[in-house]
Amino acid sequence: MNEHPASISALPTSIPAPPTSVSGLIGRWQSIGAFAADVGCGYEAARQMRRRGRIAPQHWPHVVAASRRLGIAGASYEWLAGCAAAAMQGEAA
């Protein structure tokens, strides 16, 4: 027989791609206030992180942990460091 189990058709058709920017990462939360609450910073600090394209290193452990809780792949310390380096290069130019 060439039948497919029904469970195969129930699998999700797409897995969300990892974020490509800090703004994209923050955008995975329902609001910037929800992101701020999840990572333990103020609303204005979260807004500035999104605007600058980098997250201050003291917030990285909370961002990585919150991203894992929400199932956001790709938000690692290495990824955050790369975003910070790219943003700082852009500011120096």
C-alpha distance (Angstrom), angle and dihedral (degrees) to the residues before:
residue distance angle dihedral
M1 . . .
N2 3.76 . .
E3 3.79 100.2 .
H4 3.76 124.3 140.4
P5 3.78 120.0 -140.7
A6 3.79 113.8 -110.2
S7 3.80 89.6 -124.1
I8 3.79 91.6 69.3
S9 3.80 92.0 61.3
A10 3.80 89.3 51.0
L11 3.81 93.0 62.7
P12 3.81 115.5 109.2
T13 3.77 112.7 -96.9
S14 3.78 95.4 -143.2
I15 3.77 136.8 27.8
P16 3.82 115.1 -148.8
A17 3.78 111.2 -104.1
P18 3.80 118.2 -120.0
P19 3.79 113.9 -95.0
T20 3.79 116.1 -89.2
S21 3.80 96.7 -157.1
V22 3.79 141.7 20.4
S23 3.79 88.2 -107.2
G24 3.79 89.2 53.1
L25 3.80 90.9 49.2
I26 3.80 93.4 50.0
G27 3.79 88.6 46.2
R28 3.82 89.9 64.8
W29 3.82 88.4 74.6
Q30 3.81 120.5 79.9
S31 3.80 89.9 -113.2
I32 3.77 140.9 -8.5
G33 3.81 87.3 -105.4
A34 3.83 89.9 56.7
F35 3.81 89.5 51.1
A36 3.80 91.1 49.1
A37 3.80 92.1 49.9
D38 3.81 92.3 47.2
V39 3.80 95.0 51.3
G40 3.81 96.8 37.3
C41 3.79 101.9 -114.6
G42 3.77 134.2 114.7
Y43 3.78 124.5 -90.4
E44 3.81 92.9 -110.6
A45 3.82 92.3 49.8
A46 3.82 89.5 52.3
R47 3.80 90.8 48.0
Q48 3.81 90.7 51.8
M49 3.81 91.3 48.3
R50 3.80 89.3 54.9
R51 3.81 92.5 45.7
R52 3.82 94.8 47.2
G53 3.79 94.8 42.4
R54 3.78 94.4 -127.5
I55 3.76 139.1 86.7
A56 3.79 120.4 -137.4
P57 3.83 110.3 -109.0
Q58 3.81 93.5 -120.6
H59 3.82 87.9 66.2
W60 3.81 96.5 48.2
P61 3.84 97.0 93.0
H62 3.80 90.5 52.9
V63 3.81 93.5 44.2
V64 3.81 92.3 49.9
A65 3.82 92.2 46.6
A66 3.82 93.7 46.1
S67 3.81 90.8 47.3
R68 3.80 90.4 52.6
R69 3.81 91.0 49.3
L70 3.80 89.8 53.4
G71 3.80 93.3 44.4
I72 3.81 94.7 -114.7
A73 3.79 106.5 157.7
G74 3.78 121.9 -149.6
A75 3.80 100.4 29.2
S76 3.81 97.5 122.2
Y77 3.79 134.4 143.7
E78 3.80 88.9 -100.8
W79 3.80 92.0 51.5
L80 3.81 92.0 48.4
A81 3.83 90.6 49.0
G82 3.80 90.3 51.2
C83 3.80 91.4 50.4
A84 3.80 90.7 49.4
A85 3.80 92.6 49.4
A86 3.81 92.5 48.0
A87 3.81 92.2 47.8
M88 3.81 92.3 48.6
Q89 3.80 91.3 49.5
G90 3.78 89.2 52.1
E91 3.81 91.2 51.4
A92 3.83 91.6 50.0
A93 3.81 92.7 53.0
